[in-house]
Each structure stands twice: as structure tokens, then as C-alpha cells.
Amino acid sequence: MKHIQNALMEALEEHGINDAPRIKRNFVRLCYLEHIQTNTHDKNDDSDDDENEDKNKNSSTNGSMEDVMKLIETLSKKSSKKSKKNINSVEFLKSVFSSLGNSLAVLIEQEEYLPFEPEEDTDVMNDHEDELEEEDIAEALCFMKACAQTLNAYLHGLCPTAGGAAVTDERKSSNSTKTKVVKTKTTKSKSSSSNHDTTVEIAVLDEALGIAELLHESLFNLSSVYNDTISNNKKNDKKEAELHQIGIETRNHISQLCQTWWRNLFYGRDLLVTQLVPLLLVKSLDGGAAQRDVQNMYEMRHALSLFDFDDDASISYLRSLLLRTASSPLYLRHTGSVTSNVGRKFIVHLFQLHESLVRDLHRAIRVQIPDAKMGVLQAYGDVYFQAWNVVQQNLKLRVNRSRFDSDDDDEKEDGANADNNPRNRNLYQNSIEEHVLQDLVYSSLHLAQSPMVASVRTLLQPFFRAKKTPEVDQLLYRMYSPILWRALKAVNPLVRVNACAILADTFPLRDPSAGPIQTEECLANSVKFVQSLLVDEDPRVRVAAADCTARILGSYWDALPSTDIRSILNCIITKL
């Protein structure tokens, strides 16, 4: 690879302050236009010589980009090893990235990669000037694309998994031990739900990070001019269409670079998300989006904690995009196993970002309920349950950690009672229960329209099915106990009908932490209401009570006292 290294040094050699255009032109020519011939052994067979000549002709159209990337990756691997022999590799990489960064800074500042739009009062450029301008723009775009590819090769040398999908925590930790690592404080906004104050990041050269920042700053401009949805009448010219395609490829390479930087925990990754995240969201919400676009957004989900959701002026656009995911079929789609439903898991993560976002998400989902199909309602129910369950599990982890870390017996006792103390409950758990579940619980009892009530009950079904879990059992008791008993005695017969169905769904409505005496009282109270509803004056209520009775007896025959079973059956036989 010595020939490539020499060619790269020659192309990026600096002579003065105005070297940016020359370096840009030389680097593009090296990567995409010229092919550096290597010394190969000649073959005697004429057919083999012809075949090799054809290969060289074909490769000459691609330039030496692959060779440059291999060189940078090889030097990057060497630079990550602590050895005096590898100092030259580090210095060479610094020199390369410094030259590229200086030229790229001029290019970005002057916006050479964007097409020139003449003002209305100026004359139209002639064809020759237009052709020269397109060549200059194409050269600038190719230079940016080559910089992104070169950085990707550099990252892949530092971390072999950097070229692929997101890596697991175990693989990240194993890779980080093979490279120089730095421990930095993560940028945490008030909305961040992370429990860790520090994270281990893989060190990179400052010159490489500088190039990545410059490329990241161009993403908005690139996406606004070179996008996939541009109308065909704007691409009727062949050269213009080719230029547009180069712009899309450049944008995609830069986007992939920033994603790789974030997923593999490279130093400075928090500087490469402000433009990347909105663009990935827009792409995943586009009509032609694929499941891979949702996967990309899910892998970037933790970057959302870097945005300030308290600043309404700056976060309004991103917030609107996030709310659109709640109604996106691609995000709600069931893709097989529960663990692969990354779209739903992404929406679940949004419930842990900021308290105001919880309310906004619920409003966005609520307007979809009246016209939603059964599959969509089940998806929303799964999202609500998983959102509450995740914050509940996070709370338990924190309580257990506080028990383990605390040396004070009083603090241990306080930690043990944290789950029952409303002041110590998780902020997002409180927000979900107060702004989401209380609304659904009240609606399940007091809505007059039967289809709407059925839709709300569908949303709550995951909670009803998980009632055997103590945490869910206690949640249902907190949510329903203040209003269910009143609803069973309401003047409006439709409320009593709805309450009958909920009584069967939540039976037995009890506090699992209160002991057996309270459970017996709840059972006796429920049986008393069932008996009174079976002889209600409204026939709709009696039908609902009969259905409720059948469901309770069918599910809890062995658990109910024999006296209660006899009294219910006696009421059905003698009074109905």
C-alpha cells in the first residue's frame, strides 16, 4: 500500500493558504477518477493478460477509493495499538485529516456543494457557465463523499464492528478494551432518563472529529436540495439528474458516518446528532420508508435525551416529528417476535423522555382511537403497557441499587418503602398514570358510545391480562378503586353497564399489599354489587351483570367461597 500512501501524500500536500481548491480536486481525482496501478506479476497466457487489462479498465472508472479506504483502515488499526512503531501511522493520519479538514471547512463555508440559483432580475447563465458550475458542484459533493468514506474506514479500523449494525453492550466493552478509551460525562438534559453519569467512549483524533462535525453541519442543506421526493420535472436534464444522485449518495454516506459514530461510542458522538436525528425521523415517516429506517431511528433513540424539551421554540419541529410516529403504520407494525418490534419499542422510549411529551403522545394516540382498527388498538395497548412497565422496572432497579449501596439502616428502610411512597415514585410513572391511564380508566366507565368504550377497553386489555402480577394488581386497584364502586351505583344506566364489564376485568379488585382481610372485604363487596346488578331495573344492566357473573364464576370458581357462589346462583335462579 506504499504507492497509495505516496499518492495520498502528494494529493494532499499543502503549499499555501489557498490550497483548498487544489487539494479538493486532487483528492477527488485520486478517489474517483484515477486508478493507481500496482506492480503485479506478468502472466504468459495472452488470455489472462487480456482479462487483467479489462479489469484495470473497469477499475479505472472507480478510481482508488477502495485502496484509500484500505490504507486508512490499516493505519487506524496500527494507531490503536500502543507501540512506538505506530507513531508514524498516527502522524500520517493527523496530516491527512488536517488537510482534508482545512479544505472541507472552506467548501462548507462557501456552500460550494449547493446549486447556484440566479435571482429573478439577473440574466440566465449560458450553457457553458452552467456546465462549469455543475462540474464544480459535483466535485465538491464527491469531495464530501470521499471524506465521509475515509472517516468510515478510520472508524472501522478502531472498532471492527463500526461498519455494521449497532453492537451489544458486551461487544462494545470488549472492543473498547482493545483501543484507547476515554471516560467522559454524558450530556444530560432534564428530560434524560439515563441512570449513568459517565460512559466509556473510544478515543478518536481531534482532526477526524473536526471533519465529522463539518459534514454533519451540511446534512440539512443536503437533504433540502438533494432529496428522494424531488419532482421529476426538476431532473429532466441528464447532467442535473446525475448531480442530484451524487448529492443523495453524499448525504447517505454522511448520515451513515454519524450513525456509526453514535452507535459505536466514539468520542464526540453527542456533537453529531442535532441534524442527524430529525433527518432520520423524516426518512422513517416518509411514504416510501422501510423497516430498516425505523431500525435506524431506534438505534439512535438515546440521542433524543440530548435535546432540550423544555425549550418549546427549538424543540417544536422535532416534537411534531416524534408525535407523528404514534400514528405511523410502520412504527406500529408487528414484525414477529416481541423483541423485534422496534417501532413500538421506540414509541415506548418516547414516554421516558419528558413529562410534557407523555401528555402530547397520549393526545396524538387518543384522536386515533375512534377510527382505529382492532390491530392498531392492540398496538396502542401494548405500547401503553410496555411504557408503564419499563418505568416500573427502572424504579425497582433504582430501589434495589439504593438498598445495596446504602450503609445506613434508615436509608435502607426508606428505600424499601419507596414503591409505596407517592413522592418517591418515578416521575414518568406518575406522568403515565395521571395523564394516560387515569384518562383511559375514566373513559372506560363514563363514555356513552358503546364502540368507543369497547376500543378503550381494548387498550386496557394488556393491563387486565397482567393482573396476576402484584405491581399491575396494585396499579388497577389505585386506578379503579376510587371510581368503580361509585360507577356501579351511578344514576346513568350506561355507566352501570360499563362498570359491570370493568368489574369482571379487574375482579378481584384488591390491594395485594394490604393482606388477606382486605382481600376478603373486596370479594364480599364485589359479590354484593353483582347480586344487586342482577336485579337492576334496567334490562341492559341486567344483561351486563349476567355476563359479568358468568365471567367471574368461570374464572374464579375455585377461589370464591362456597357461600358466595350459592348466593349468586340463588339470585340467578329465584329472581331472574
SETOR-54100 format. One record per atom (N, C-alpha, C, CB): x, y, z. Coordinates in steps of 0.1 Angstrom, whole numbers, plus 5000, padded with zeros to 4 digits. Each point is the difference from the previous one (the first is absolute). Glycine has a CB too. Example, Ala and Ser with C-alpha at 12.3 -4.5 7.8 and 13.67 -1.06 7.14 Angstrom:
// SETOR-54100
513249435078499150125000500950125000498149885012501550234981500950115000499250115008501249944978
***
This chain:
// SETOR-54100
500849885000499250125000500950135000498249875012503050114986500950115001499750104988501849865011497850084978499750094988498850095003501049834985498050115022498850085003500450115010498549804996502350165014500450105010500750124994500249815017500750164973500850104994499150094991502049855000497050084993499150084992499150095009500049824983499650135028499250085009500850125006498649795006502650194997500850105005500250114990501249845015499050124973500250094989498850084997501749854990497150085011498750074997499750115010499249794988501250185025499650085011501150105004498449825008502750184985501150085004499650154999501649834992498750245019499650145001501250094997498349945018501450174974501050094996499750145005500549864980498350175023499650145005498650015005501650094983498050035020498650015006498949984990501050165016499349854971499049984989500149864994500150254996500249655012500249874995498749924999502350005009496650054997498749935002499549954986499550135020500449954970499549954987500949894994498950234996502449795005500949904994499949875007501550184993498549825021499949885008498649934997501550105018497549984981498749944997500049934987498950185013501649884977500149954986500949875000499650234990501549785016501049895000499449885007501950154999497449875013499449895007498949934993500750125021498549964973498849954992500649924988498550195007502549864986500649934989500649875005500450224988500349785023500649885005499049895004501950145008497049914998499049905005499049954990500250125021499549964969498949964991500350004985498550095017502649984979500350014986501249924996499050225001502149785007501249944996500249865007501150224996499649694998500249875006501549985002497949914990502650085022501549985002500349854997500150195018500749804971500449864996501049945010499650064976500249825027500949925009500949924992498350005019502949964988500949914993499549865001501950165005497749784984499549865000500949914992497650085004502449794998500849914992499449984987500849885021499950144968499549974987499849864998501250204991497749775001499649864997500349984985498250005018502349874979500349974987498849984991502149895009496850074997498849974993499450124994499649805015500250214972499550124994498650035005501449964980497849935022498650025004500050075014499249804986501750155022500050065014500450154999500649775010500450264981500450144999498850094995502349924995496950024996498950084995499050025012500349914977499549985031499050015010500550105011499349764996502050245007500550105010499950144995501549835008498750194978499950134995498550055000501949954985497149965013498650045001499750045015499449844981501250095028499750035014500550145004500149755006501150284988500650135003499250114994502249895001497350084987499150104994498850035008500949934977498549965027498750015008500350085013499149794990502050175017500350075013500450144998500749785009499850264979500450144998498850095001501949924986497050035012498850095001499650035014499249914979501350005030499750015015501050085008498749794997502550234996501050075008500649905010498950224996501849845014500749925010499350025014502150024987496650005014499350025012500249885009498450154989501449735006500249885008501449985006498249904986502850145005501349995005500350105011500749924978498850205020500250105011499349965013500150184982498749765017499349965012500849895007497850064990502749845002500849895006501350065007499149844982501550265012501250065006499650075013501050034977498050055023499650075012499649905011499250204986500049695011499649905010501249935006497949974987503150005004501249935005500850095009500149874979500150255018500750105008499250025013501150114980497649895019499250025012500149895010498450134986501749755009500249885009501450015007498549864985502550195007501350015006500050115011501149924978498250195019500150115009499349975013500050154981499149755019499349975013500849915009497950024988503349935007500949925008501150095006499549794986500850195026501050085007501449944997498450055018502250024972501349954996500750124993499349764997502050265006500850114994500049994985501450015021498549874973500049984986498850064993501449795004497550225004498850054994499850155001499049785006502050294999499950155001499950064986501350005022499549944969499950054986498649994994502449944997496949955006498649984995499150115006500449764998499850285015499250105006500350134993499949885022501450154976500350134995499550024985502050005015498149884978499550014986498550025000501849854993497550085015498550025001499750155004499749755006501050305003499850145004500250104989500749945023500450034969500350084989498950004989502449965004497149914993498949984990498850085005501049784993498550195019498850065005500150155001499549795012501750264991500150145001499950074987501549975019499149974971499950064986498649994995502349944995497049955007498649984996499150105007500549764995499850255018499150095008500150154996500349845019500950204978500250144996499350034987502250005012497949914979499350024987498549985001502049914989497650005020498649985002499350135006500449755002500450315008499450125006499850114991501249935020499750094970499750104990498849964991502550065000497549824996498949954992498650025007501649844989498350135023498850015008499650155002500549785011500550304992499750145003499550074987501850005018498849964971499650074987498849934993502350074998497249815008498949934995500249964985498550125017502749834980500349974987499249874995502350105003497249835006499249884997498650024996501549885015498050244986498650044998499950074986499550025025499549954967499850064987499750155001499249784991501350295000499850155000498750034994502450044998496850045008498750044995500050154997498849825014501250214973500150144996498750085005501549944980498750185023498950095004499150034988501450105019497449944983499150024989500450124991498249915015502550194990500450114992501349994993498750145016501949744985501349984994499849924987501250015022499750004969499949924988500349855003500750204986498749725005500249855002501449974995497649954997503149965010501449974996500049924987500649995024500450024969500049934987500449855003500750214988499249715002500249865002501449965005498349964982502750125013501349965004500350035014500750054977498850075028500150035014499349905009500250244994498649725001499249915008500749865001497950124992502749844997500749875000501250015010499349964976501450155024501250025009499549995014501250144983497749935020499550005014499649865004499150234997500249694995499649875004501349915002497950024987503150005006501349935002500650035013500449994976499650145028500550045013499249955011500850214989497849795010499249955010500249855002498350184995501849754994500249855000501449975007498649974979502450115018501349985006499950035015501150074979498250035026499850035014499349885007500050254995498949704999499349895005500849875001497950104991502949884999500849885000501150015011499649974975500950155027501050025011499449975013501250184986497649875017499349985012499749855002499050234999500649704990499749865001501349925003498150034983503050015010501349935003500550025014500650034976499150095030500450035014499249915009500550234994498249755003499249915009500449864999498150164996502249794992500549864998501349985007498849994978502150115021501349995007499849995015501150134981498049955024499850005015499449865004499750255000499449704992499449875003501049895000497950084990503149935001501149905000500850025013500150004975500250125029500750035012499349945012500950214990497849815011499349955012499949855000498650205000501449744988499949854999501449945004498350024982502850065016501349955005500150015015501050084979498350025027500150015015499149895006500450254998498449734996499049905005499549924989499450165019501049724979499649924989498549994998502049875003497250145007498550004998499450134996499949825017500950284981499550134997499450014987501750105014498649814977499550004986498649944999502350004992497349935019498749934999498950065009501349804995497850125009498950055008500550025014498349884987500750175021500450035014500549885008498250184999502749845009500649895008499449995014502150024987498049865019499449995013501050055010498849804993500750225019500850065011501349915002497950105011501949774989501149915002501150024990498549835011501150184976500950014989500750145001498649844986500650265018500650135001501150005010497850104994501949845018501050005011501349924996498150025016501749874976501149924996500850084990498849795005500650284986500750084990500750125007498449934982501050135028500650115006501349975007497750105002502449775002501349975007501149994991498749885017501150104970501049994990500550134995499149784994500250335009500450134995500150095012498949964978501750165019500150105010498650055003502450064993497349955019498650055004500150125009499149774998499950315001499950125009498749995007501550144985498549915027498750005008499650155001500649795013498250234982499550144999498650005006501350054980498350075025498750025005499050014988500950115021498049824980499050014989499250125002499949754998499850314991499150125000498649965003501550124984498049925028498749965004499150125001501049815013497950194981499050105001499149965012500150064975499050035029499149985011499049884996500250245007499749744980499149894996500649874999498850174988502549825014500749874999499649905011501950124989497949765006499649895010501249915003497650024991503550025005501249915002500450005015500850044977499649845027500449995014501550025002498149855004502750164985501450015002500550144996500249764994500850295014500650134998501150004990499350065023501449824976501149994991499949894990501450105018499349914971500049894991501449994994497650034995502849855001501349984995499950014985500749855019500150244975500050024986501449974994498250185003501849784984501249974993500650134995499249774994502150255009500750124997500250014985501150015022498850114972500350024986500950134999497749894993502950124995500850124998499150124999501749864988498850255018499250134999499850044986500950075022500149914969499850044986498949924993502450064999497449815005498949924994498750055005501549804999498450235014498750055006499750144993500449885022500650204975499750134994499449984986501950105013498649804979499449974987498549965002502349944991497549975019498749955002499050115003501049785008499450315001499250115003499650094988501050005023500050024968499750084988499049934991502350105002497949774996499149924992498650005006501949864992498050135021498750005007499350134998500949845017499850274983499450134999499350024986501750095016498749834974499550014987498849924997502350054993497349875017498949904997498750074997501149845015498550264992498750074997500050064986499850055024501350014972500150064986499949894990501350195009499549704993500049894990498649944999502449965006496950025005498749944999498950094994500749875020499550264982499050094994500150014985500050135021501349854974500250024985500049864993501350215005499449695001500149874994499249905008502350064992496449935005499149915008499449914990499650175018499849724988499449894992498750044994501249845014498150264991498750034996499950124990499249915022502050134973500050114990499249964988502250085008497050014986499249974988500849974988498250155010501349784981500749954988500350124991499049785002500250324998500250114990501350085004497550014996502949975016501350075004501249924997498750115018501149774977501149914997500049964985500149925024499350164967499849964986501350014993497750085001503349995003501350014994500849895006499950254996500849684995500849885004501150045010499549894978501250225019501150045009499550045013501350084980497549995020499450045012499649885009499250214989500349695004499649885007501249935006498149974984503050025009501249945005500550085012500649914977499450225022500450085011499149985013500950174983497849825014499149975011500349875007498350134988502149775004500349875005501250005009498949894980502150195015501350015008499750065013501350024979497850095021499650065013499349915009499850214988499349705007499449905009501049905006497950034986503049935005501049905005500950075011500049884978500350255020500950075010499250015013501250134981497649915018499150015012499949875008498750184989501149715003499949875007501349955006498349944983502850095011501349975006500350085013500949944977498750185023500250095012499149955011500750194985498149785011499049955010500549875006498150114988502449805004500549875005501250025009499249894979501750215017501150035009499650045014501350074979497850035021499550055013499349895008499750224990499649695004499349895007501149905006498050024985503049955007501149915004500750075012500349914977499950225022500750075011499249985013501050174984497749845015499250005012499949855006498750204991501049715000499749865004501249945007498349984982502950055013501149935005500850085010500149894978499350215028500550075012501350074997498849845014501450224975501250084997499950145007500349874978500950185026500050125007499450124991502049925013497250164994499450124993498749964992502350094998497249805005498849954993498850105003500849765000499150305011498950095003500050134992500149915023501050114969500150124992499549974986502050075012497549804985499649964987498649954999502449944996496750125012498649955001499050114997500849845016499550294986499050104999499350014986501350135018499549844972499450004986499749864996501250214994499549705011499849864996498749945004502449975001497250055012498849945005498750054993501249985022498650154976498850044992500049944986500050215013501149784981500049954986499749855000501750174993498849765016499649865001498549985003502449945008497150155001498649995003499150034987500550075023499950034970499350044987500049884991500650245003500649704995500149894991499249885004502350084995497649895018499249895005498550024999501949955015497750184984498650044999499650024986500150105023500849894968499750024986499149894994502250134997497149904993499149894994500849884995498450184995502849845000500849894995501049945010499750114978500049925035501049955010499949855001499850225012501349724993500049855002500349985015500849964976499149915028500249975014501450035004498349824998502650184993501450035004500150145005500849844983498450255011500050145004499550025015499750074976499349855027499650005014501049945009497649984992503149915003501149945008501150115003499549774990500950315000501050105001499650105011500749974976498050075024499650105010500049945014498550104982501149775019500049935013501450005006498049864993503050114998501449995005500550145004500449804985499050315011500450135004499150065011500850034977498349885029499050055009500650085012498649814993502650145012500550065012500650144997500549775009499750264979500550144996498950105002501649904983497250065018498950095003500150075013498549864985502250085025500150065013501050125000499649775010501150254979500950124999499250124996501949854994496950145001499250124996499350055013499649914976500250225023499450085012498550014997502150135005497149785001498550004998499350115008500149764995500750315013499450125007499950124992500849905021500150104968500050124991499049984989502550055006496350004995499049974990500350064986498450005019502350114981500350064987501049924992499650225010501449724996500949924992499749854998501750165010497349794999499749864999498749974993501249985021498150134975498649984994500049914988499450225009501649804982500149924988500249855003500850204987500349785021500349865004498849945007502450065001497050015008498849955007498949964991500650145019499149944971499049964990500349874992499550254998501849734999500449884994499849885009501750134986498749895026499949895010498549965002502150075011497050034989498649975002499449924988499850205015500849834973499549934988500349855000500350214988500749755020500349865000498949925007502450065001496850015008499049935007498849964990500650135021499449934967498949964991500649944987498650185009502749794991500649944989499849854999501850185001497649774989499949854999501349925000497950044987503150025008501349935000500649995014500450094978499350015031500549995014499149905008500950244998497849764999499149915007499949864996498750205004502049774984499949874994500649895010500150114977499249785023500549885008500949924990497950005015503449994988500949944991500449865004500950234995498349705013500449875004500149995015501149964979500150015026500349995014499950135007501449814996498350195017499850135007501350085000498349895014502850044987501350075001500450074987500749835016498650144973500450064987499050114996501049794993498150245016499050114997500750135004498049855004503050194988500850125003499250134999502049884992497050124999499250124999499250035012499849954976499549955030499350015012500950035012498249844991503050095009500950035011500650144999500649765000499450304988500550144999498950095006501349954979497450025018499050095006499949985015498749984979501649905026500149985014501150085006499149774997502050244997501150085005499650155001501649844990497650215001499650145000499350035013499850004975499549915031499350025012500950035012498149864992503250125006501050025010500950124998500049755004499750334986500850114996499750125008500249914978498550135023499650125007498650005004501750134986497949935025498749995005499050064990500950015024499450104970499150064991499849924987500750225009500349704988499949914988499049895003502350064993497649905019499049895004498650054997501649915018498150214986498650064997499850014985500150125022500949934971499850034986499849864992501450215002499449695002499849874994498749945002502449975003497150055009498649945003499050084992500749945023499450194976499050074991500149954986500250205015501049784980500249964986499449864998502150144998498049775012499449874999498550005002502149905008497450195001498650005003499250044988500650065023499950034968499250044989499949894989500750245004500249664997499949894991499149895004502350054995497249955018499349895005498649984994501150045021498150064976498749984994500049934987499350205012501649824980500049944986501149894999499250214991501449755020501149914999499549854999501450165014499349764979499649864998500549925013500150024974499549865027500349925011501549985002497849884998502950104991501549985000500750125005499849844982499750285014500650125005499750035015499850094977499049885027499750015014500849915009497750064993502549825002500849905008501550055000498549814993502050264996501350055000500150115011500349944975498750155025500150115010499949955014498950154983500349755019499949935013501449955005497649954996503049984994501349945003501050125003499549804985500550315008500950115002499850065014500050054976498749975028499750065013500549905011498050124990501749765009500449905010501650005001497949864997502750134992501549995000500650135006500049844980499450275016500550135005500050005015499350124979499549845027499950005015500949905006497650074998502549814995500749895006501550035000498349844992502250234998501450034999500450105011500049974976499250135026500450105011499849935014499350194985499849725016499849925012501249925003497550004997503049934993501249925002501350095003499049824985501050295009501250095003499950055014500050084976498849955029499850045014500549895009498150144994501549735004500549895008501549995000497849884995502850144993501549995000500650115009499849904976499750225023500550105008499849985015499650164982499349785022499749975014501049895004497650064998502649844994500949895004501450055001498549844989501950265002501350055000500250085013500150014975498950075029500150085012500149915012498750194989500749705011500149915011501449945001497649944998503050034991501349944999501150105004499249844983500650295012501150105002499950065014500050044976498849965030499950085012500549925012498050114991502849965018500549945012499250045012502250014990496950085008499150055012498849925000500950234998498749715014498849925001498850084997501249855017498850274987498850094998499850024985500350115022500849914971499950024985499549874994501850175001498749725004499549874994498549985002502349915004497250135008498649995003499250094991500549945023500050194975499450094991499949944985500750205015500449744981500149954987499049884998502450074998497449855013499149894999498650054998501549865014498250254992498650064999499850094989499849975024501250054967499950104989498949974991502450045002497349834996499049964990498650045004501449814993498450205020498750045006499850155003499949775009501250304990500050145002499850084987501549975021497450104978499850074987501050104997497649975004503150105006501050094997501249944994499150145019501249744985501249934995499749934987500849975023498050024972499749934988500650074988497949915010502450024980500750054988499250114993501149784997499650334999499350114993499249964988501850145008498849774984499349964988498949905003502050044987498149885023498949915005498850085004501749835007498650275001498950095005499350074988501250045021499750014969499450064989499149914991502050155000498549734998499249904992498749975008502149904990498050085023498849965007499050125001501349845013499250284989499150125001499450054987501350065020499649944970499550064987499549904990501750185005498749704997499649904990499049905006502250024989498249915021499249895005498750055007502149865002498050255005498850055007499050044989501450085020499049984970499150044989499349884994501550204995499349695002499449884994499149935010502049974986498450035027499149945010498750075001502149925013498050214988498750085001499249984987501150175015499549834974499249984987499449874999501650164989499149735016499449874999498749985008502349924997497550185013498849995008498950104996501549935018498950194977499150114998499750034986500850085021499849864969499750034986498649944997502450014993496850074999498749954997499949924987499150205011501949824980500049924988500649865002500150224987499149685010500549865002501249974992497749945004502450094983501349974993501250065005498649984980501350155025501150075006500449935013499350214989499849755019500349935012500749874998498050105010501549834979500749874997501450034995497849904994502550214999501350034996500950035011499150094979500449995031500850035012500349885008499050225001500049695000500349875008501049924992497750005009502450004978501049934993501450065003498449954982501750185020501350065004500449955014499550204985499649785023500349965014500249855002498750205007501049724982500149855002501349955004498349994983502850075012501349955005500250015015501050064978498450055028500150015015499149905007500450244997498449734997499149905006500649864999498050144994502749834995500649874999501249985009499350004976501350115028501249995009499650025014501550084982497249915022499550035013500649915011497950074989502649815007500649915010501350055005498949814989501750285004501350075004499650095012501149984977499650025034499750085011500050154997500949835015500150214977500150154996498850044992502549985001497049944990498950034991498750005009501249914979498749995029498849985009499950135009500349755000500850295005499950135008499750124992501749905016498850104972499750124991498550004997502349984990497149915006498650004998499250045012500349824983500150145029499350045012500150155002500549785010500750284987500250145002499150084990502349965008497649994980499350074989498549985002502049964985497549925018498649984999499250015013500549854981500250125030499350005013499350135004501749835007498950294989499350125004498750034992502250095006497649844982498950044991499149884996501450194992499149695009499249894996498849975008502149904991498150115022498849975009498950114998501649895017498950234981499050114997499349984987501350165014499549794976499449984987499049895000502150084990498149825019499049895001498750045006501949845002498150285005498850055005499550134993500749905022499950134967499650124992498650004996502450024992497150115007498650014995499949964985499650195017501449854975500049974986500149854998501050234995498149704999500149854998501249964991497549995003502950104987501149974992501349995007498850114981501349975030501250005008500049875008500050255002498949715003499949875007500349884991498350105015501349914972500349894990501550004998497850034989502850085009501550004999500749955012499850194984499749855028500649965013499949855001499550225010499549714986499849865001501249934992497550025002502850034986501049944992501450025007498750044979501550085026501350025007500149925013500050234990498949755017500049925012500549864997498250135010501449814979500449874996501550004996497649954992502850165001501450014995501050015012499250114979500449965031500950035011499849915012500150234992498949685008499749915011501249915004497550014994502849985018499650085012500750135001499349795012500150324989500650135001500550015015498650104981502749895021500650005013501450055000498649805006501850245006501450045002500849885005499350245005501649714987500749885004500950025012500049934976500450195027500950025011499250025013501650104985497049905015499250035012499749885008499050194987501349695008499749885008498749934997501450105017498449784988498849924997498750065005501549805001498550285010498850055005499450104990500849975024500050124970499550094991499649934987501550185009499149714987499649934988498649945002502449954995497449995017498649955003499050115000501049825014499350304991499050115000499750044985500950085022500149924970499850034986499249904993502250124999498049755004499249894994498650025004502049855000497750175013498750015005499350124993500649895022500150224977499450124994499749984985501350145016499549794977499849974986498849914998502450024995497549875014498849914999498750085003501549815007498650285002498850085004499550084988500750015024500250054969499750084988499549924989501750165007498949724991499549914989498649965003502349914996497350065016498749965003499050114998500949845017499550284987499150124998499850034985500750095022500349894970500050044986499249894992502250125002497749765003499349894993498550035001501749845006497850245003498650045002499850154997499749815017501250254975499950144997498750024992502550035000497050095001498750034993500250024985499250115021502149924975500250024985500449864994500750245004498749724986500349874994501549994995497649974994502950145000501450004995501049985011499350164983500449895029500849985012500049855004499750245007499149704993499849865004500849914990497750055010502249984977500849924991501550015002498150034983502450095019501450025003500449935013499950224988499249795022500349935013500049854998498950195013500349764979500049854998501349964993497550004998502950084992501349974994501150015010499150094978500950015030501050025010500149885010499750254998499149715006499949885009500649884994497950105010501749874977500549884994501650014998497849984988502750135009501550014999500749985014499750164980499749905030500649985013499949865005499450235006499549714993499849865005500949904991497750055008502449984979500849914992501550015003498350034982502150085022501550025003500449985014500050164981499049875029500449995014499149915008500950234998498649674995499149905008500749945012498849954978502550015019500749935011500550105011500749834984499450305012500550105010498950065008501950044985496949965010498950065007499549925012499350124979500349935032499449935011498749934995501050165017498749724988498849934995498750085004501249785003498850295008498850085004499850114989500449955025500650114970499850114990499549944987501850135011498749754985499549944988498649965001502349914996497350045016498649965002499150124999500749815015499750304992499150125000499850064986500850055023500349944969499950064986499149914992502350105001497949765000499149914992498650015005502049854996497850165016498650025006499350124994500849885021500050234978499450124994499749984986501350145016499549794976499749984986498849914998502450024995497549885014498949904998498650055005501749825003498450255008498750045006499550144996500649865019500350234977499650144997500150044986500750055022499949874969500150044986498949924992502550055002
***
